[in-house]
């Protein structure tokens, strides 16, 4: 079993002391996990703070008291399992991690649908301890090497904050000439979805609830920014951009607060990709509208390893430049959550051990 340097026996973590506000995020210590035969031990160098983390902390998702959340992880491989092929290819490498570790063998994995795997170790922060810690376990099935000129905080953002948007835009078949609406555009996934849609040749309308984020979204490539628009204002904006019958694509990142308006903004045969739902509840899908306009509503999960590898290439080539992260030390995870909850962060908050 290969190891890089001295690995301690205990590590610092931030765990959930129940559910509720940011103050339930408390410091603790745990044994450093040891990699199984085909696993990697990764020393965490940065972990992003996702809206999913906030829902888990509030008790909306399956995280329980004592859980270590955090699924946007970058780090360095410091130990490899005894049966891992070509251990030298991994030991000492800086990596970004996909948030779910698949099994690699089930029907979904065989079909390259690894985001749907439910046989493998699972999702960080829910099925296995997450990245609000100094070390996590990983696998070659969810790790992608990152180049030296990509800093740790940026590396942590690549899979979720950037890759999620790429996957959603691909799901909708986004291409040149499309008008794309991105809701929740000021958040981590939102700002990068704006930039990625522009990269794919689309005209982009960014929808945000914060007027303070308008200038940043325009710099990222948005052709128009609307603050909490109603359906008429959104359709009017799309019409002014050359599509009087509506938008081609909506990347829906907030769910309940914007879904009805977003659905009505679509042109006939428009495609809505549902990625996030910040207020988990049933959404009011309008059957008549959906039928008569022959709309398509897709779901899109997190990035897979292929998506992450593509994002790494786009960043390395300069085609996409992730928004600089706002960074907090691990012991101030509660402050990072509070800032995200108050919508004080454009892009991504990141915590570092």
C-alpha positions as CSV (number, residue, x, y, z in Angstrom):
1,X,0.0,0.0,0.0
2,X,1.6,3.2,-1.1
3,X,1.7,6.4,1.0
4,X,3.1,9.9,0.4
5,X,4.6,11.2,3.6
6,X,3.4,10.8,7.1
7,X,-0.4,10.4,7.5
8,X,-1.8,11.3,11.0
9,X,-4.2,9.0,12.8
10,X,-6.8,11.7,13.6
11,X,-8.2,14.5,11.5
12,X,-10.3,17.6,12.1
13,X,-13.8,17.7,10.7
14,X,-16.9,19.9,10.9
15,X,-20.0,17.8,11.7
16,X,-23.7,18.4,12.1
17,X,-24.8,18.8,15.7
18,X,-28.4,18.2,14.7
19,X,-30.2,20.3,12.0
20,X,-31.0,23.9,11.8
21,X,-29.0,27.1,11.2
22,X,-25.3,27.5,10.6
23,X,-24.5,27.1,14.3
24,X,-25.2,23.3,14.0
25,X,-21.9,23.0,12.1
26,X,-19.4,22.2,14.9
27,X,-15.8,21.1,15.0
28,X,-14.9,17.5,16.0
29,X,-12.1,15.0,15.4
30,X,-12.3,11.6,13.8
31,X,-9.9,8.8,12.8
32,X,-8.3,9.3,9.4
33,X,-10.0,6.7,7.1
34,X,-7.8,4.0,5.5
35,X,-8.3,3.1,1.8
36,X,-9.6,-0.3,0.8
37,X,-7.8,-2.3,-1.8
38,X,-9.0,-0.2,-4.8
39,X,-9.5,3.1,-3.1
40,X,-7.6,6.4,-2.8
41,X,-7.0,8.4,0.4
42,X,-7.2,12.1,-0.5
43,X,-6.0,14.9,1.7
44,X,-8.6,17.6,1.3
45,X,-7.2,21.0,0.2
46,X,-10.5,22.7,-0.5
47,X,-14.3,22.0,-0.4
48,X,-17.0,24.1,-1.9
49,X,-20.2,25.1,-0.1
50,X,-23.2,24.1,-2.3
51,X,-26.9,24.9,-1.8
52,X,-27.3,21.1,-1.4
53,X,-25.1,21.5,1.8
54,X,-27.5,24.1,3.2
55,X,-30.5,21.9,2.6
56,X,-28.7,19.0,4.3
57,X,-27.9,21.2,7.3
58,X,-31.5,22.3,7.6
59,X,-32.6,18.7,7.7
60,X,-34.4,18.7,4.3
61,X,-32.1,15.9,3.0
62,X,-30.9,12.7,4.5
63,X,-27.9,13.9,6.4
64,X,-28.3,13.2,10.2
65,X,-26.7,14.3,13.4
66,X,-22.9,13.6,13.2
67,X,-22.8,13.7,9.4
68,X,-19.8,15.4,7.7
69,X,-21.2,17.1,4.7
70,X,-19.5,18.6,1.6
71,X,-19.2,17.1,-1.8
72,X,-17.2,19.7,-3.9
73,X,-13.8,18.3,-3.1
74,X,-10.2,18.9,-4.3
75,X,-7.1,17.5,-2.8
76,X,-4.0,15.4,-3.1
77,X,-3.8,11.6,-3.2
78,X,-1.7,10.6,-0.2
79,X,-2.3,6.8,-0.1
80,X,-3.5,4.2,-2.5
81,X,-5.1,0.8,-1.9
82,X,-2.9,-2.4,-2.2
83,X,-4.7,-3.7,-5.3
84,X,-5.0,-0.5,-7.3
85,X,-3.4,-0.8,-10.8
86,X,-0.6,1.6,-11.5
87,X,-0.5,3.2,-8.0
88,X,2.3,5.6,-9.2
89,X,-0.2,7.2,-11.6
90,X,-2.2,8.4,-8.5
91,X,0.1,8.8,-5.6
92,X,0.9,12.5,-5.0
93,X,-1.5,13.7,-7.7
94,X,-3.7,16.7,-7.2
95,X,-7.3,15.7,-8.0
96,X,-10.8,17.0,-8.2
97,X,-13.6,14.6,-7.2
98,X,-17.0,13.8,-8.6
99,X,-19.5,13.9,-5.8
100,X,-20.7,10.3,-6.2
101,X,-18.4,7.3,-6.2
102,X,-20.0,4.7,-8.5
103,X,-19.4,0.9,-8.4
104,X,-18.3,0.6,-12.0
105,X,-20.1,-2.7,-12.6
106,X,-23.9,-2.3,-12.3
107,X,-26.1,-1.9,-15.3
108,X,-26.1,1.9,-14.9
109,X,-22.3,2.1,-14.7
110,X,-22.0,-0.3,-17.7
111,X,-24.2,2.0,-19.7
112,X,-22.0,5.0,-18.6
113,X,-24.8,6.4,-16.5
114,X,-22.7,6.6,-13.3
115,X,-24.8,9.4,-11.8
116,X,-27.6,6.9,-11.5
117,X,-25.5,4.2,-9.7
118,X,-26.8,3.2,-6.3
119,X,-24.5,0.2,-5.7
120,X,-21.2,2.0,-5.2
121,X,-20.1,3.8,-2.0
122,X,-22.4,6.7,-3.0
123,X,-22.7,10.5,-2.4
124,X,-20.3,12.5,-0.2
125,X,-22.1,13.9,2.9
126,X,-24.9,11.4,2.7
127,X,-23.7,7.9,2.0
128,X,-20.1,8.5,3.1
129,X,-18.3,11.3,5.0
130,X,-17.8,14.4,3.0
131,X,-15.2,17.1,2.4
132,X,-15.7,19.3,5.5
133,X,-12.7,17.3,6.8
134,X,-9.0,16.9,6.3
135,X,-9.2,13.6,4.5
136,X,-11.7,11.7,2.4
137,X,-11.8,8.4,0.6
138,X,-12.1,8.4,-3.2
139,X,-11.7,6.1,-6.2
140,X,-10.2,6.3,-9.7
141,X,-13.8,6.1,-10.8
142,X,-14.6,9.6,-9.4
143,X,-11.2,11.3,-9.4
144,X,-9.7,13.5,-12.2
145,X,-6.2,14.9,-12.1
146,X,-6.0,18.7,-12.2
147,X,-3.1,20.7,-13.6
148,X,-0.7,22.6,-11.4
149,X,-1.9,26.0,-12.6
150,X,-5.4,25.3,-11.2
151,X,-5.5,26.4,-7.6
152,X,-7.1,24.3,-4.9
153,X,-10.2,26.4,-4.5
154,X,-10.9,26.4,-8.2
155,X,-10.3,22.7,-8.3
156,X,-13.0,22.2,-5.7
157,X,-15.5,24.0,-7.8
158,X,-15.0,22.2,-11.1
159,X,-17.2,19.1,-10.7
160,X,-20.4,20.6,-9.1
161,X,-20.3,24.4,-9.6
162,X,-19.0,24.2,-13.2
163,X,-19.7,20.6,-14.4
164,X,-23.3,20.5,-13.3
165,X,-24.1,23.4,-15.6
166,X,-22.3,21.8,-18.5
167,X,-24.2,18.5,-18.0
168,X,-27.5,20.4,-18.0
169,X,-26.8,22.4,-21.1
170,X,-25.7,19.2,-22.9
171,X,-28.9,17.5,-21.7
172,X,-30.9,20.3,-23.4
173,X,-28.9,20.1,-26.6
174,X,-27.8,23.7,-26.3
175,X,-26.0,25.1,-29.3
176,X,-25.3,28.3,-31.4
177,X,-28.4,30.4,-32.0
178,X,-30.3,29.3,-28.9
179,X,-31.5,31.7,-26.3
180,X,-30.9,30.2,-22.9
181,X,-32.4,31.5,-19.6
182,X,-30.5,30.6,-16.4
183,X,-32.4,31.1,-13.2
184,X,-30.5,31.4,-9.9
185,X,-27.8,32.9,-12.1
186,X,-25.9,34.5,-9.2
187,X,-25.0,31.3,-7.4
188,X,-22.1,28.9,-8.0
189,X,-23.7,26.8,-10.6
190,X,-25.6,29.7,-12.1
191,X,-22.6,32.0,-12.9
192,X,-20.8,29.1,-14.6
193,X,-23.9,28.1,-16.5
194,X,-24.0,31.6,-17.9
195,X,-20.4,31.4,-19.0
196,X,-20.8,27.8,-20.4
197,X,-23.9,28.7,-22.4
198,X,-22.0,31.6,-23.9
199,X,-19.1,29.3,-24.7
200,X,-21.6,27.0,-26.5
201,X,-22.7,29.9,-28.7
202,X,-26.0,30.8,-27.0
203,X,-27.5,34.1,-26.2
204,X,-28.0,34.2,-22.4
205,X,-30.6,35.7,-20.1
206,X,-29.5,35.6,-16.5
207,X,-32.3,35.7,-13.9
208,X,-31.3,36.6,-10.3
209,X,-33.0,37.8,-7.1
210,X,-30.1,40.1,-6.3
211,X,-29.6,43.4,-8.2
212,X,-26.1,43.6,-6.7
213,X,-25.1,40.6,-8.9
214,X,-26.1,42.2,-12.3
215,X,-22.8,43.7,-13.2
216,X,-20.9,40.5,-12.5
217,X,-23.3,38.5,-14.6
218,X,-22.9,40.9,-17.5
219,X,-19.1,40.5,-17.3
220,X,-19.5,36.7,-17.4
221,X,-21.3,36.9,-20.7
222,X,-25.0,37.4,-20.0
223,X,-26.7,39.4,-22.8
224,X,-29.4,40.5,-20.3
225,X,-29.9,40.3,-16.6
226,X,-33.3,40.4,-15.0
227,X,-34.0,40.7,-11.3
228,X,-37.0,38.6,-10.1
229,X,-39.0,39.1,-13.3
230,X,-42.6,38.1,-13.9
231,X,-43.5,36.0,-17.0
232,X,-44.3,39.0,-19.1
233,X,-41.0,40.8,-18.4
234,X,-39.0,37.6,-19.1
235,X,-40.8,36.9,-22.4
236,X,-40.4,40.6,-23.4
237,X,-36.7,40.3,-22.8
238,X,-36.4,37.2,-24.9
239,X,-38.4,38.8,-27.7
240,X,-36.1,41.8,-27.7
241,X,-33.2,39.4,-28.2
242,X,-34.8,38.0,-31.3
243,X,-37.1,35.2,-30.2
244,X,-40.7,36.6,-29.9
245,X,-42.1,33.1,-29.3
246,X,-39.9,32.4,-26.3
247,X,-36.6,30.9,-25.2
248,X,-35.1,27.7,-26.5
249,X,-33.7,26.5,-23.2
250,X,-34.1,27.2,-19.5
251,X,-31.6,25.9,-17.0
252,X,-33.7,25.9,-13.9
253,X,-31.5,26.1,-10.8
254,X,-34.0,27.4,-8.1
255,X,-37.1,25.3,-8.8
256,X,-40.1,26.5,-6.9
257,X,-39.4,30.2,-6.8
258,X,-39.0,30.5,-10.6
259,X,-40.3,27.4,-12.2
260,X,-43.8,28.7,-13.3
261,X,-42.3,31.8,-14.8
262,X,-39.5,29.9,-16.5
263,X,-41.9,27.3,-18.0
264,X,-44.0,30.1,-19.5
265,X,-40.9,31.7,-21.0
266,X,-40.3,28.8,-23.4
267,X,-40.9,28.8,-27.1
268,X,-42.8,25.9,-28.7
269,X,-40.7,22.8,-28.3
270,X,-38.5,24.6,-25.8
271,X,-36.5,22.6,-23.3
272,X,-36.4,23.1,-19.5
273,X,-33.7,21.4,-17.6
274,X,-34.5,21.1,-13.9
275,X,-31.2,21.0,-11.9
276,X,-32.0,22.6,-8.5
277,X,-35.0,23.0,-6.2
278,X,-34.1,25.4,-3.4
279,X,-37.5,25.0,-1.7
280,X,-38.1,21.3,-2.0
281,X,-41.8,20.7,-2.8
282,X,-44.0,19.6,-5.7
283,X,-43.7,22.0,-8.7
284,X,-46.8,23.3,-10.5
285,X,-46.3,21.8,-14.0
286,X,-49.0,23.4,-16.3
287,X,-50.3,20.4,-18.3
288,X,-52.1,22.4,-21.0
289,X,-49.2,24.7,-21.7
290,X,-46.8,21.8,-21.8
291,X,-49.0,19.8,-24.2
292,X,-49.9,22.6,-26.6
293,X,-46.4,23.9,-26.9
294,X,-44.9,20.4,-26.9
295,X,-42.4,21.4,-24.2
296,X,-39.7,19.1,-22.9
297,X,-38.9,19.0,-19.2
298,X,-35.7,17.1,-18.3
299,X,-34.0,16.4,-15.0
300,X,-30.2,16.7,-14.8
301,X,-28.1,15.5,-11.9
302,X,-24.5,16.2,-11.0
303,X,-21.5,15.9,-13.4
304,X,-19.9,12.5,-14.0
305,X,-16.2,11.8,-14.5
306,X,-16.4,12.5,-18.2
307,X,-18.1,15.9,-17.6
308,X,-15.4,16.8,-15.0
309,X,-12.6,15.8,-17.3
310,X,-14.1,18.0,-20.0
311,X,-14.3,20.9,-17.6
312,X,-10.7,20.5,-16.6
313,X,-9.7,20.7,-20.3
314,X,-11.9,23.8,-20.8
315,X,-10.3,25.5,-17.8
316,X,-6.8,24.5,-18.8
317,X,-7.3,25.8,-22.3
318,X,-8.6,29.1,-21.1
319,X,-12.0,28.6,-22.7
320,X,-13.8,28.8,-19.3
321,X,-12.5,30.8,-16.4
322,X,-14.2,29.9,-13.1
323,X,-15.3,32.8,-10.9
324,X,-12.7,33.3,-8.1
325,X,-14.0,31.6,-4.9
326,X,-14.5,33.3,-1.6
327,X,-12.6,31.3,1.0
328,X,-13.1,30.5,4.6
329,X,-10.9,28.2,6.9
330,X,-12.5,24.9,7.9
331,X,-13.3,26.1,11.4
332,X,-15.4,29.0,10.0
333,X,-17.7,26.7,7.9
334,X,-20.7,28.2,9.8
335,X,-19.7,31.7,8.6
336,X,-19.4,30.5,5.0
337,X,-22.9,28.9,5.3
338,X,-24.3,32.2,6.7
339,X,-22.8,34.2,3.9
340,X,-24.2,31.9,1.2
341,X,-27.6,31.9,2.9
342,X,-27.7,35.7,3.0
343,X,-26.8,35.7,-0.7
344,X,-23.6,37.6,-0.1
345,X,-21.5,35.4,-2.4
346,X,-21.4,35.7,-6.1
347,X,-20.1,32.3,-7.4
348,X,-18.9,29.8,-4.8
349,X,-17.9,29.8,-1.2
350,X,-15.1,27.4,-0.4
351,X,-13.7,26.2,2.9
352,X,-10.1,25.0,3.3
353,X,-8.6,22.9,6.1
